[in-house]
């Protein structure tokens, strides 16, 4: 992870990452054929923009409440083969890509929280890490229900 010399640098990095996450889900939605899959991915894109808005608020002096909730980790993404987004992706492939993306986002926010001495910023970053872990859990649950149980 890169070194940051200020809270603003951490926030700018995280804001840019949320924009990338939004763009990723919009792009992924364009690669799937089923309308309900497209809608689900576009909903996640909106959630990533919500994270960006929260970070912009933090930059303007607002603070997120610290979250103490622990999110269940099914760890399904730990055992799945990486796949790249491509046109005509199956639902299973889209879920795998999304799980891996959310796991990376969770790790990024957890690592960023560990790099700052600013207690409020660390709490905000931990709260965002928990939101990303929750996203991952939703994808893992979907995978468990609709892929593993049909196999």
Backbone as numpy.savetxt, mean C-alpha at the origin, in Angstrom:
# Nx Ny Nz CAx CAy CAz Cx Cy Cz
17.51 1.95 2.33 16.66 3.12 2.33 17.55 4.35 2.33
17.13 5.34 1.56 17.93 6.55 1.48 17.90 7.30 2.80
18.90 8.15 3.00 18.98 8.97 4.21 18.22 10.27 3.97
17.51 10.69 4.97 16.75 11.93 4.90 17.31 12.90 5.91
17.42 14.16 5.52 17.99 15.14 6.44 16.93 16.02 7.10
15.67 15.82 6.72 14.62 16.61 7.36 13.28 15.89 7.27
12.35 16.34 8.10 11.00 15.81 8.07 10.38 16.07 6.70
10.64 17.25 6.15 10.08 17.58 4.83 10.56 16.60 3.76
11.82 16.18 3.83 12.32 15.21 2.85 11.60 13.87 2.99
11.36 13.44 4.21 10.63 12.19 4.44 9.22 12.32 3.87
8.56 13.42 4.16 7.20 13.62 3.67 7.14 13.70 2.15
8.07 14.40 1.54 8.10 14.50 0.08 8.30 13.12 -0.54
9.18 12.32 0.03 9.40 10.97 -0.46 8.12 10.14 -0.35
7.49 10.18 0.81 6.27 9.39 1.03 5.13 9.87 0.14
5.01 11.16 -0.06 3.97 11.71 -0.95 4.19 11.21 -2.37
5.43 11.25 -2.83 5.74 10.76 -4.18 5.44 9.26 -4.30
5.71 8.50 -3.26 5.44 7.06 -3.28 3.94 6.78 -3.34
3.15 7.58 -2.65 1.69 7.40 -2.71 1.16 7.73 -4.09
1.72 8.75 -4.72 1.31 9.06 -6.09 1.68 7.90 -7.02
2.86 7.34 -6.83 3.27 6.17 -7.63 2.33 4.99 -7.40
1.92 4.79 -6.16 1.00 3.69 -5.84 -0.34 3.92 -6.53
-0.83 5.14 -6.50 -2.08 5.47 -7.20 -1.93 5.14 -8.68
-0.87 5.63 -9.29 -0.64 5.41 -10.71 -0.51 3.92 -11.03
0.12 3.17 -10.13 0.27 1.73 -10.30 -1.09 1.05 -10.38
-2.00 1.37 -9.45 -3.31 0.73 -9.45 -4.16 1.16 -10.65
-4.03 2.40 -11.07 -4.74 2.85 -12.27 -4.22 2.07 -13.48
-2.91 1.94 -13.58 -2.31 1.18 -14.69 -2.74 -0.28 -14.63
-2.71 -0.87 -13.44 -3.11 -2.27 -13.28 -4.58 -2.46 -13.67
-5.42 -1.50 -13.30 -6.84 -1.57 -13.66 -7.01 -1.58 -15.18
-6.12 -0.91 -15.88 -6.17 -0.90 -17.33 -5.74 -2.20 -17.98
-5.15 -3.08 -17.21 -4.65 -4.35 -17.73 -5.60 -5.52 -17.51
-6.63 -5.32 -16.71 -7.57 -6.40 -16.44 -8.81 -6.22 -17.31
-9.48 -7.32 -17.58 -10.62 -7.28 -18.49 -11.96 -7.18 -17.77
-12.08 -7.77 -16.63 -13.37 -7.82 -15.94 -13.67 -6.47 -15.27
-14.86 -5.92 -15.52 -15.21 -4.61 -14.95 -15.13 -4.57 -13.43
-15.53 -5.63 -12.73 -15.50 -5.62 -11.26 -14.06 -5.62 -10.75
-13.13 -6.25 -11.50 -11.71 -6.19 -11.10 -11.18 -4.78 -11.29
-11.54 -4.18 -12.42 -11.11 -2.82 -12.71 -11.59 -1.87 -11.60
-12.86 -2.01 -11.21 -13.43 -1.15 -10.17 -12.70 -1.33 -8.84
-12.41 -2.58 -8.46 -11.71 -2.83 -7.20 -10.33 -2.17 -7.21
-9.62 -2.28 -8.32 -8.28 -1.69 -8.41 -8.35 -0.16 -8.42
-9.34 0.39 -9.07 -9.50 1.85 -9.06 -9.87 2.36 -7.67
-10.62 1.54 -6.91 -10.92 1.90 -5.52 -9.63 1.96 -4.70
-8.72 1.02 -4.93 -7.45 1.07 -4.22 -6.63 2.28 -4.65
-6.71 2.64 -5.91 -6.01 3.85 -6.37 -6.51 5.06 -5.59
-7.83 5.14 -5.37 -8.40 6.25 -4.59 -7.88 6.24 -3.16
-7.76 5.05 -2.58 -7.24 4.97 -1.20 -5.81 5.48 -1.13
-5.01 5.17 -2.16 -3.63 5.66 -2.16 -3.60 7.18 -2.25
-4.52 7.76 -3.02 -4.61 9.23 -3.06 -5.02 9.77 -1.69
-5.84 9.00 -0.97 -6.20 9.40 0.39 -4.99 9.45 1.30
-4.09 8.49 1.13 -2.84 8.51 1.91 -2.02 9.74 1.55
-1.96 10.03 0.26 -1.22 11.21 -0.18 -1.79 12.46 0.47
-3.13 12.57 0.49 -3.78 13.73 1.10 -3.45 13.82 2.59
-3.42 12.69 3.27 -3.05 12.69 4.70 -1.63 13.23 4.88
-0.73 12.78 4.02 0.66 13.23 4.12 0.78 14.72 3.79
0.02 15.19 2.82 0.02 16.62 2.53 -0.50 17.41 3.73
-1.49 16.86 4.41 -2.00 17.49 5.63 -0.95 17.54 6.72
-0.20 16.46 6.87 0.87 16.42 7.87 1.90 17.50 7.54
2.21 17.63 6.27 3.18 18.66 5.86 2.68 20.05 6.21
1.34 20.23 6.25 0.76 21.54 6.59 0.49 21.68 8.08
0.94 20.72 8.88 0.82 20.84 10.32 -0.21 19.96 10.98
-0.99 19.24 10.20 -1.98 18.32 10.79 -1.26 17.04 11.22
-1.88 16.31 12.12 -1.27 15.07 12.60 -2.28 13.94 12.55
-1.79 12.79 12.17 -2.63 11.60 12.23 -2.57 11.04 13.64
-3.66 10.48 14.07 -3.66 9.85 15.38 -2.85 8.56 15.32
-2.05 8.30 16.32 -1.31 7.04 16.32 -2.27 5.86 16.39
-1.90 4.81 15.71 -2.72 3.61 15.66 -1.98 2.50 16.39
-2.65 1.85 17.29 -2.02 0.77 18.04 -2.48 -0.60 17.56
-3.43 -0.59 16.63 -4.01 -1.83 16.13 -2.96 -2.67 15.39
-2.97 -3.94 15.66 -2.10 -4.86 14.95 -2.94 -5.56 13.89
-2.40 -5.66 12.69 -3.12 -6.26 11.58 -2.66 -7.70 11.39
-3.61 -8.60 11.24 -3.31 -9.99 10.96 -2.56 -10.09 9.65
-1.53 -10.90 9.61 -0.75 -11.12 8.39 -0.87 -12.59 8.01
-1.58 -12.85 6.92 -1.73 -14.23 6.46 -0.45 -14.75 5.81
0.45 -13.85 5.45 1.76 -14.17 4.86 1.65 -14.91 3.53
0.51 -14.86 2.90 0.36 -15.52 1.60 1.34 -14.96 0.58
1.55 -13.66 0.60 2.43 -13.05 -0.40 3.87 -13.53 -0.26
4.23 -14.03 0.91 5.59 -14.54 1.12 5.86 -15.79 0.29
4.81 -16.48 -0.11 4.98 -17.78 -0.75 4.54 -17.79 -2.21
4.24 -16.63 -2.75 3.77 -16.55 -4.12 4.88 -16.05 -5.03
4.89 -16.56 -6.23 5.89 -16.19 -7.22 5.57 -14.79 -7.75
6.62 -13.98 -7.89 6.44 -12.63 -8.43 5.84 -12.72 -9.82
5.00 -11.77 -10.13 4.45 -11.64 -11.47 4.44 -10.17 -11.84
4.55 -9.88 -13.10 4.54 -8.50 -13.57 3.17 -8.17 -14.15
2.73 -6.94 -14.00 1.46 -6.55 -14.62 1.54 -6.70 -16.14
0.47 -7.20 -16.74 0.41 -7.32 -18.19 -1.05 -7.30 -18.63
-1.27 -6.99 -19.89 -2.63 -6.92 -20.42 -3.31 -8.28 -20.27
-4.58 -8.25 -19.91 -5.35 -9.48 -19.79 -5.01 -10.32 -18.58
-4.48 -9.69 -17.54 -4.12 -10.43 -16.33 -5.32 -11.16 -15.76
-5.07 -12.31 -15.18 -6.12 -13.01 -14.45 -6.31 -12.33 -13.10
-7.42 -12.64 -12.46 -7.69 -12.09 -11.13 -6.60 -12.55 -10.17
-6.20 -13.80 -10.26 -5.16 -14.32 -9.39 -3.86 -13.54 -9.57
-3.47 -13.28 -10.80 -2.23 -12.54 -11.05 -2.34 -11.11 -10.50
-3.47 -10.47 -10.71 -3.66 -9.10 -10.21 -3.58 -9.07 -8.68
-4.15 -10.07 -8.02 -4.08 -10.13 -6.56 -2.64 -10.30 -6.08
-1.87 -11.15 -6.76 -0.47 -11.37 -6.37 0.32 -10.07 -6.50
0.16 -9.38 -7.63 0.87 -8.12 -7.83 0.47 -7.12 -6.74
-0.80 -7.03 -6.45 -1.28 -6.07 -5.44 -0.75 -6.43 -4.04
-0.76 -7.71 -3.69 -0.23 -8.12 -2.38 1.23 -7.72 -2.23
2.02 -7.99 -3.26 3.45 -7.67 -3.21 3.65 -6.15 -3.10
2.84 -5.39 -3.80 2.93 -3.93 -3.76 2.61 -3.41 -2.36
1.56 -3.92 -1.75 1.17 -3.47 -0.42 2.19 -3.89 0.64
2.77 -5.06 0.47 3.81 -5.50 1.41 5.00 -4.55 1.35
5.39 -4.15 0.14 6.50 -3.21 -0.02 6.16 -1.85 0.60
4.91 -1.41 0.46 4.50 -0.13 1.05 4.53 -0.20 2.57
4.05 -1.32 3.13 4.09 -1.51 4.58 5.54 -1.43 5.08
6.43 -2.12 4.38 7.85 -2.13 4.79 8.44 -0.72 4.68
8.11 -0.02 3.61 8.64 1.33 3.42 8.24 2.23 4.59
6.94 2.24 4.95 6.50 3.11 6.05 7.08 2.67 7.39
7.21 1.38 7.59 7.82 0.89 8.84 9.27 1.34 8.92
9.99 1.23 7.81 11.39 1.65 7.78 11.52 3.16 7.94
10.65 3.92 7.29 10.69 5.38 7.44 10.43 5.79 8.88
9.48 5.13 9.53 9.18 5.46 10.93 10.40 5.24 11.82
11.18 4.23 11.48 12.36 3.92 12.29 13.51 4.90 12.05
13.43 5.70 10.98 14.55 6.58 10.67 14.42 7.97 11.26
13.27 8.31 11.84 13.07 9.68 12.31 13.06 9.76 13.83
13.56 10.88 14.31 13.52 11.16 15.74 12.27 11.98 16.11
11.54 12.42 15.10 10.33 13.20 15.33 9.20 12.23 15.70
8.77 12.27 16.95 7.79 11.31 17.46 6.46 11.38 16.71
6.01 12.59 16.39 4.73 12.72 15.67 4.83 12.15 14.26
5.94 12.44 13.59 6.12 11.91 12.25 6.21 10.39 12.29
6.93 9.86 13.26 7.05 8.40 13.39 5.67 7.78 13.61
4.85 8.40 14.44 3.50 7.88 14.68 2.66 7.92 13.41
2.78 9.00 12.65 2.07 9.11 11.38 2.51 8.02 10.41
3.80 7.80 10.31 4.33 6.79 9.40 3.91 5.38 9.84
3.89 5.14 11.14 3.41 3.83 11.63 1.93 3.64 11.32
1.15 4.73 11.44 -0.27 4.65 11.10 -0.46 4.30 9.62
0.34 4.90 8.77 0.26 4.58 7.34 0.74 3.15 7.07
1.73 2.70 7.81 2.19 1.30 7.65 1.05 0.35 7.98
0.31 0.66 9.01 -0.82 -0.20 9.40 -1.90 -0.18 8.32
-2.15 0.98 7.73 -3.12 1.04 6.63 -2.67 0.17 5.46
-1.39 0.22 5.13 -0.87 -0.61 4.03 -0.95 -2.09 4.39
-0.68 -2.42 5.64 -0.81 -3.82 6.08 -2.26 -4.28 5.96
-3.18 -3.38 6.25 -4.59 -3.71 6.12 -4.97 -3.95 4.66
-4.42 -3.14 3.76 -4.65 -3.36 2.33 -4.13 -4.74 1.92
-2.95 -5.07 2.37 -2.36 -6.37 2.04 -3.25 -7.50 2.55
-3.75 -7.34 3.77 -4.63 -8.36 4.34 -5.89 -8.51 3.49
-6.44 -7.40 3.02 -7.63 -7.50 2.18 -7.34 -8.28 0.90
-6.20 -8.04 0.29 -5.84 -8.80 -0.92 -5.58 -10.26 -0.59
-4.92 -10.51 0.54 -4.66 -11.91 0.94 -5.95 -12.65 1.24
-6.88 -11.99 1.89 -8.16 -12.61 2.20 -8.91 -12.93 0.90
-8.88 -11.99 -0.01 -9.52 -12.20 -1.32 -8.88 -13.39 -2.04
-7.57 -13.45 -1.99 -6.84 -14.56 -2.63 -7.23 -15.89 -1.98
-7.28 -15.89 -0.66 -7.64 -17.10 0.07 -9.05 -17.56 -0.28
-9.98 -16.62 -0.34 -11.37 -16.96 -0.59 -11.66 -17.35 -2.03
-11.04 -16.67 -2.99 -11.42 -16.86 -4.37 -10.42 -17.63 -5.21
-9.20 -17.82 -4.73 -8.21 -18.57 -5.50 -7.93 -19.89 -4.81
-7.52 -19.84 -3.56 -7.14 -21.08 -2.87 -8.32 -22.01 -2.64
-9.47 -21.46 -2.35 -10.63 -22.32 -2.06 -11.24 -22.91 -3.33
-10.96 -22.30 -4.48 -11.45 -22.85 -5.74 -10.51 -23.89 -6.31
-9.28 -23.92 -5.81 -8.27 -24.84 -6.34 -8.54 -26.28 -5.92
